[in-house]
Amino acid sequence: MDEACLAQLESSWKELLAQQEGSVKERTFYSVLWRLRLDDVSNDAFRSWPSTVRLQRRAYRHLQNRLAFVWQGPLVPIDDEDMHPLQEATPRQKMDNIKATQELIALDLKRLSELPSDAGVASLQRILTIWSLTQSDYDYRQGMHEVASFLWTLRARESLPTPVDPQKETLDIHSLLAPEEVEADTFFLFSGIMQRLASQYFIERAGSPSLIKAILYRVDRILESHLFGLELEWSPILLRWHRLMYLHEFPVETNTLLWDAMIRRDPSLSLLPYVSTVLILMHRDRLIVSDYIEAMQFLMHLPTPSSASDLVREAELLHKTPTSEMGIIILRAHAQQPPSLDTPMLESARARLMELSSAHAPRVIQNLLNPAEQQGTPNWSPLSQARLHSESTDTFTQRRRAMLSLDDVHNRDL
């Protein structure tokens, strides 16, 4: 959805709120706004959207009835001899898989820091189970329960009294936020979020810092060299940041504003790695002097940003212009000391020279001399991502360029 359509949609939403009575007109109702943005509802379709919502709720109840056997057990005894010869799994194996998924979801829900009511836990169990069973490419993964719980709590908190005529065709805020429809609405809101976050749960390189390393390399090479020279364990940090969209990092109020800013500016949620990069740049002065333990502890317990909207706006600017000049603008906005303009070239040349002279170089040469052994899926590493900017994969060529670059810097300084 482009900015013009989004502005029109928000204008229509504000007009609707203005027609309400009491304190309702002063509330935001994020659960409705996020569904509008994630479903890419145009301003023209906004007035008829309640009909779509009713159809979605009816579809969810149909799924509940259709999958009732998951909670009640099969209506007839399972006979593996009745399976089709082309089926990959027997009916009994499928039921065992479903049971295992249910047990995993139930165990995860018990681990929630703020446990909902018994009815809420049962509702989340159904939402996650039904979502898992209706996906052809994905299934449930640990961490999804926290996203679902956050969305369910938000939707339940925003509920309004049921309207007199729940089937009314006109757009009514009460019908969109009926308390008895919390489960169905949360299911579709969760599904919309998971369509964007699926790669963080199922792609092999989801926890790789490669993209953040590449962004930092262009924005602040000294900080990039220092952080990645510490050989930090980035996977547990980035998996938690990106899979949960920072739910573990900040208070609920901040997370709500942060989610709203991200969904508003980028419903595809592709800004996540850029938001993480800005979070790192915001604390450059602290990180640049940190050792391994200090950096790990700090990144696992980030301070709460003062403005979630400014954070996402800076991430959007960084996405459009990932340059050292933009990095300096962001650093100065957060009272951080930017690197000097001359130092990055010298440090980068030295770092590349040391990298190519390290113990990793013989392995690269061996790979180049024996390409037959490298067939299949190549191993991915932050180092391979950082070299995407290079025109040549020849180690000797890269070493020569690094040495020439170092000479150029010294000659220029003289």
N, C-alpha and C positions, 0 to 999 in steps of 0.2 A: 504494500500500500504506500503510495507516494505521499509527500508531505501535504499537498493540497487536499487530497481525499481524506487524510487523517484529520486535518484542520476542520473540514466540513463535518466529519463524523463527530468530532468532539464538540463542535458547535451545536449539532442536533442533540447530543447527549446533555449538554448544559441547558438547552431549552426544555428538555423533558424534566430535568431536575427542578428547574425553576417553577414548574407547574405543580410541584408537590407541596405538601403542607408540613409545617413544623420543621424539625431538625433534619428531615430527610433531604431537603434541598441543599443542605450544607455538607452532605457526605459525598464520598468519591465512588464507592462501590467498585473496587478493583476487579472483583471476580467477573463482573459483567464487561467492563472495559477490556480486560485481557482476552476474553472470549471473542469480543468483536474484532480485536486486532489480530488474534491468532487465526480466526476463521476468515480473515480478509473480507469483512462485510463492508460493502460500499455504502455511501450515504443514501443512495436511491433505495437500497434494500433494507435500510435501517428500520423503516416503519413497519415492514412486514416480517422483521426478524422474530417476533414472538411466535409466529406460526412455525418457523424453523425450530425454535426451542422446544415447542410442544411435540413436534415430530421426533426430535432427538430424545426427549424424555420417554416418549412412547416406545421408541426403539430400544432404549436401555431396559425398560420393564420387560420387553419381549425377550431380551437376552437373559435377564434374570430367570424368567420362566423356562426358557429353553435349556439353560444350564443348571436347572434346579437339582439335577442328579448329582452335581458336584458336592452339594451340601447334604442331600437326602439319601444319596446312594443310588445305584442303577435300579430301574424298575424291574428289570428281568436279570436272571443270572448271566454272568459273562461267560461266553463260550468261545475260546480261541479258535475252534475249528470253523467258526462262521466267518472268519476274516477273509477278505479278498486277497488273492495270491500276490497282487501288486502292492499291497499295503506294506509300509516300512516297519510298522510296529503292530503287535497284536492288541486287541482291545484291553486285555489285562495290563499290558505294558503301558498303554496310554493312561489308564486309570491310576497306575502306580506313579507315573510321572506327575499327574495332576495332584495326587495326594502329597507327593514330595514338595511340589511347589506351594501347596497350601500350608504345609508344616513350616517351610522356610519363611513364608510371609507372616505367619502367626508368631514365629520366634522373633522376627525383626520388629514387629509391632510392639512386642513386649519390651524392646530395648529403647523405645522412644523416650526422650528426656522428659517430655510432657505428654503423658498418656491421656488420650481423650476418654470420654465416658465409654461404658461397655457398648452402648449402641453405636458410638463413633468407631470403636475398634472393629465391630462386626461390619459396619459400613465400609471401612477401609479394606477389610479382608475381601469383601465382595468386589469392590472396585478393582483392586490389584489382580485378583484371580480372573475376573472377567476380561480385563485388559490383556492379561497374559494369554488367555485361551483364544482371543480374537485376533492375535497377531500371527501372521504367517512367517515373518522373518525374525521376530524378536520374542523373548520370553522375559520373565521377571528376573531382575538382578537386585542384589542388596544395594540399598541407597534409594531406590525408587519409593520405598515406603515413607521416607522422610519428605520427599517432594509431595506425595499424595496427602500426607498428614498436614503439611503447611497449607495446601490448597483447600483441603476439607475444612480446616479450622477457620480460614479466611472466609470461605463461602458461608459457613454456619454463623459466623459473627455478623455477617452483613444481611442476614435474613430479615425480611419484613413480614408483617401480618398478611395472611392469605386474603386476596381480594374477594369481594362478594361474588363476582362472576369470574372464576378462573379461566373460563373458555372465551372470554371477551377478545375480540379480534384487534381492538385498538392497543397501541403500545402502552403498557402499564408497568411501572417499575415494580409494583408489588407482585405481579404475576411472574416477573423475571427472577424474583428473589424469594419465592414461596419457601417456607421452612421445610415442608415435606419433600421438596425436590433437591435438597442439598446433595444427596448421594448421586443422583443422575447428573446434575450440573457439574459436580466435582469430577465425575468420570470423563466428561467431554473436555473439561478444562485440563485435566491431567493428560488426556490423550493428545491434545494440542501441544502441550509442553514437551511430551515425550517424542513427538515427531521431530522436534528440533534437537533434543538432547540424546537421541538414540546413539549417535556416533560416540558419545562419551562413555557409553556402557558396553558397546559391542565391537568397536574398532580396536585392533590390536595396539595401535600407537596412541590411544586416547590419553595416556598419562605421560606421553613424551613431551619434553620441553622444547622440541625442535623449533616450533613456530615462535615461541617467546624468545628463544635464543636468536633467531633470525631477525626479529623485530628490534631487540636490544642491540644487535650488531649494527644496525643501521642508525639507531637513535643515540646510543651511548655505549661506545665500544669498550671504554674503560670498565664500566659497571658490568658489562657482559663478560669481559675477560676475567674479572674478579670472581663473579658469582659462579661461573661455570668452571673456573679454575679450582674452586673449592670442592668440586665434584659432589654437589648436594644431591640428596635423594629427592628428586623432583616428583616422581610418580605419586607418592602419597599426598603431596601438597596439591598438585594440579588435579588429580582425580577428585579430591574433596572439594576444591574450589569449583570445578566445572560441572561435575556430576550433580552437585547439590546447589549450584548457583549461589555459593557463598552462604548457605543456610547455617553452617557451623561457625562462620567467621564473625557475624555481626548480630546485633539484637533484632528481634522480630520487626520492629518499626522501621529500622534501617533497611532490612531485607525487603520489606514490602515496597518501600520507595525505590530501592535499587532494581527490583524486578520490574516495577512499573516503568522506570526510565529505560531499561533495556528493551522491554517488549514494545514500548512506544516508539523508540528510535530505530529498533531493528527487530521486527517480529521473527526473523530467521534465527536470531540469537548467535549470529556469526561474530558478534563483537566480543564474545567471552574472552578469548586470548588477549585481546587488546585492553579489556578492562583489567585483566590480571597484570599486564605489562605496566599500565598506569599505576596500579597499586604498588608495584615494585619501585617505580620511579618516584612515587610520592615519599618514599622513605630511603632515598639514595644515600643521604648523609650517614644514616645508621648502618645500612648494608655494606657500604664501601669499606668500612673499617671492621666488619664482623668476620670472625672466623667461622669454621664449619658449624659448631654447636650453636653459637649465637645467631647465625643466619637461619638455621633450621628452626630454632625456637621462635624467632621473631616471625618468620613466614607462617608458622603454624598458629600463631596468636597475634594476628594483625590488629592494630588499633582501628577503631570504627571511623570511617571517613566522615568528615563534617557535612558533606553534601553529596548525596547519591546521584543527583541529576548532573552536577558538575563532573563527577567521576565518569559517567557514561558519555557525556558530551566530549570530554577530553579523549576518551577511547575512540569515539567516532572521528575526531580530528586526526588522531594517530593512525587510524585505519586508512583515511584518505591521503595523509601526507606523512609517511613514516621516515622522517629525516631527522638529522641531528638538530636542525633549527627548531623543529616542532618539539623535540625532546627538551631543548633549553626552555621553551615557552612553558611546558608543563612543569619542569623542575622549578622555575622561578615562581609559578603560580602557587607552589606548595612550599616556598621558602627553602628550597634545596639548592646546594651549591652546584652549578653546572660545570661540566668539564671544560678545560680550555680548548680552544679550537685547534691548536697545534698538536696537543698530546695524543689524540686518538690515532693519527696516522702513524706516529712513532711506535706507540704501544701495539697497534694492530700488526705492524710489520714484524716487531719482535715476537709477538705471540704466534704469528703464523710461522715464523722461522723456527721457533722452539717446537711448535706442534709437528712440523714436518721432519724435525731432527730427532723426535722422540722415538720411543720403542714402537709406536704405532706405524711408523713409516715402512719397516720391513714387511709388515703384514699387508699393507696396501700394495707394495711392489709384488709380493707373492701372489696376491689376487689378480694383478694385472698380467703376470706371467703365466697364470694357470686359469684362463677364463672358463675352461670346461668344467672346473669344480664349482663355478659360481652360478650354474644354471638353477632355475627355480626362483623362488621369492628371495630377493636380496635382504640381508640383515639391515635393519634401520637403526640409526643412531643419531644423536644430536650432531655428531661430527659430519655425517653425510648430509644432513640438512643445511648445516652452515656452509658447506661447499657448493650449494646449488648456485650461488652467485658467480662461481668461478667458471671460466670458459673451458678450462682444460682439467682433465682428471689425472694427468701425468704428474706424479709426485716431484720429479726433477724439475719440470717446468714451473710448478708452483713454488718450489724452493728458490729457483732463480728469480722469479718475480718478487718474492718476499725480500730477497737480498737487494735487488735493484730498488725496491720501494724504500728500504731502510737507507740505502745510499742517497736516494733523492731527498729524503727528509734531512739527513745530516748535511748534505750540500746546501740545501735551502737555508738551514739554520746558520751555516757559515757565511 
